[in-house]
Amino acid sequence: MTGLLSDLPLQSAASTPDSVALRHRDTSVRYAELADTIEAAARGLCAAGLERQGRVAIYLNKRVETVVSCFAAGLAGGVFVPVNPLLKGAQVGHILRDSGASILVTSADRLTDVAAEVASSPAVRAVVVVGGEPGAPPRADLAQLAWPALLAGGPRSLHRVIDIDVAAILYTSGSTGRPKGVVLSHRNMVAGATSVAEYLGNTRDDRLLAVLPFSFDYGFSQLTTAFLVGASVSLIDHLFARDVVTAVQKDGITGLAAVPPLWIQLADLQWPAGLDEHLRYITNSGGRMPRATLDKLRASLPRTRPFLMYGLTEAFRGTYLPPEEIDRRPDSMGKAIPNAEIMVVRPDGTSCDPDEPGELVQRGALVGLGYWNDPAKTAERFRPVPAQRAELCRHRRVELVRHDQGHGAIRRLLLGHHEEPLRAAQLADDPCPRERVGGAHDDRDERLERDGFGDHQDLPSHPGGAGGDGSTGRPSASSATLTDVPFRAVNARSTTA
């Protein structure tokens, strides 16, 4: 039974130890080696003072040690906090202090860049330095150790973990304010991996390319989905879109996930002939893919199946549009992903009729636990499903949609006046662009929808039932909650068609 995040690579190591789990540059890591390293790092983190549910911030580019640190923190009984490697100074400091991270895993050069922020983060008690020897500590009372020393930490016992424990805190980009930490349990993340692998049909023969940052749920899910089925993941930090195409060809990639700004660039490239012989699918989330971009990609990769998906970081993913439905339903958000319930309801919670505007409500194991250290925001965004007994429902999030009668598909409606313009630069910098919406529809929204700048968000996989109290850093949410994040839908309507 797979219940914990760390079970994903460890169980694949038990069943297919010699299969390749990770590829990074010219290095391949097999599942047996990955599992051994995760277990050694978990014991090392405990030896370094990690307490149960203590936070481990990971500020690295994509490399093997980054992956190991994330899964080791969960195995040790801690919580991993992946920090976007593009963030600098004050942003990194905010995440360190807000999360209360006690251990930071980073490289020597990155530690130099954020030394002042580490020094002013009193909860940080130890720094693990990857790819070099530690220098002078940013603070006199700060313990430092090199990565090999962490792995040699000894037979320290691990903290007890169950599936409803917090596994990760993923911070939003903060493009419209300070980053917020979305709290995810082990069950959330395993449920998300299981759901995605089911509708994408992933197997141990797959080779996925990790293009997006692991601080983005859509990026991290490339690891969880692959590890669930024993597939391999190639790690890449690309400078140019052409680097992605080269990696797809070099590693025989079978599944590629990206967001609209990258897909727009990739669609304009000349793809080598024959890539669609092994690239069996591509996925899009984090925004609507412009139809012109999709048409170019389908022309370049005629045998590759495109999956268009919708979701929010706080609820991982809600719907997907099967490739065979794209031409018949080009404006559809698709249908509910496995193990998620999508409803279209009136304000009183009753179900909408076909073509009637209403709220999109999502409930189930993929909705996160709340916002870290922010009970007020959690209470605002995570709410009980209307017209249901609180103890019987999970979570929901609000969106403007209509239901496609007889086919289980959802069509998203235009959301009306945008309180804040969504800039192309923001899309380029933020793998999970977000917008605030509300009010009445106007022509500007139609342009945003048509051009692909006014649509979905994506999130990580997570289940419901938050609890705890903000004073201890736990999310504050009722046992039945819902999320309308990062969209704030005012006068939300949808229709069932």
C-alpha positions, 0 to 999 in steps of 0.5 A: 500500500502506498500511503506516504510520499517516500513510499513512491520511490522506495516501493519502486526500488523494491520492485525494480531496483535496477531501473533508472529513476533519475537522469541528470546530465550524464549521470543516471541513478537507479531506483536502488541507489536513489532509495538508499540515498533517500534513507541515508539523507533522512537519517542524516536530517534527524541527526542534524536535529530535524524534529517531527514535522520540522521544515526543511527548506531546499534552495537548489537548482534541479539536481539529484540532491534536490530530489533526494532532499524532498523525499528524505524530509518526508521519510524523516517525518519532516516537511519539505519546503522547495524554494524556487531557485530563481528567487533572490534575497528577501523572497528566500528570507521570507519563506525561511522565516514564514515556514520556520525552517530549521534546516536549509539545504543549498549550494555554497554559492547560493548560501553566499548570496542569501547569507544575510537572510539566513543569519536573520532567520532564527529558526534555521539551526543547520545548513547542508551544503551541496557541491562543495565544502561549507565556508564561514557560517552566516551566524555563529550558532549555525551548524554547517555540514557538507552533503557527504557528511549528511549521508554519513549521519548514522543509524538515527531513528526516524520520526513516525509518519502517517498519511495525513501528516503534512508533507510539503509547503509549496509557496505561491510566486507572490506576484500579487503580494507576499508568497503564501504557503500551501500546505499539502499532506502525504495523502494529498500528494500520493492521491495526485500522483495516482490520479494523474498516472491513471488518466495519462496511462503512465507505466515504468516504460515512461521517461518524463522530462522535468522542465518546471521548478519543483516549487511548482506543484505541476513541476513536482508532480513529474517526480511523483507520477514517475516514481509511482509507476517506476518510470524515469525522470530527466532533470533539466534547467533550460536556458532556451526552448531549444534545450527542451527539444534537444533533451526530448530527443536525447533521452527518448522522452515519452511525456512532456509537461509545460506551461503556456509561455513555454509552449508558445516558444516550443511551438515556433521551433522546428521539431526533429522528425520522428520525435512523436514516435516516442513522445506519446503525450504532452500536457498543459496547465498553469494557463490556457494554451492558445489554440494557435499554439496547440495547432502548431504543436499538433502539426509538428507532433501528429502522433503525440497526444495533448492533454489540456488540464485545469487546476490550482496549487491549492487543489492540484488538478480538477479537470482534464480534456481527453485528447480525442475531445479537443476538436469536438469541445475546444472551449471545454475544461474537460471532465473531473480527474480520477478521484475528484468530484466536480460539481456545478451548483447554485449559491444555495448548493443545489445542482445547476440545470444544463446551461445554467451558470453556477459555481464550480465546486471541487471536493476530494483527496486532492484539495490541500490543507490550507495556508501555512500560518494564515488562518484568516486566509484559510478560512476565506478560501477553504469553505464547506461545500454548500448544502451538505453536512460539514462532516460529510463533505471535503473541500471546494473551490469556486470557479465560473463554469457550465456543465456539458450535459451527458458528457461530464465535461465542464466549460469555463465561462469568462470571469469578468473584470480583472482587478489586476492586469496579467502581464506577459512578463509575469507569465514568463517569470511565473510558472503558475500565473494567477489573477484576481477576477470578479464583476461583470464580463467585458471585452478585455476578458474576451481578449485575455481568454482568446489569447490564452492569458485569462485562464487556469491555474495549476496546483499540487495534489492534496486531500482534505481535512485541515486542522491545527492552529495558526499559532503553531504554524499549522493551517487553520481550516475546518474538517470540511473546506474548499478553495477558490484560489488563486482566483477570487471569483466574485459573482461567480456563475457557470452553466451546465451545457 
